[in-house]
């Protein structure tokens, strides 16, 4: 999970203020990210995370992923109950994928 940040600051529509966004409990993960998850070619990787922000603004979440030989791709995450989000991608080649 290269580059995952648990706290992001994004500009808000009102001048001078910021909106804090939290991303927590990302799955799948092995030993806190110490070891890679394992999948084979043709498997899908279902990624879930808790995402929420200050206030009552609506959120949209995007899963970014990439294969060992390509640039980053994106998949829209679908909302689940209780601030949980889900998206998936297909493993099309062998190697270390990032998400």
Secondary structure, DSSP 8 states (H G I E B T S, - for coil): -TT--SEEEEE-SSTT-EEEEEEEEEES-BGGGTB-----TT-EEEEEEEEEESTT-----EEEEB-TTS--EEEE-EE-STTEEEEEEE--SSS--B-
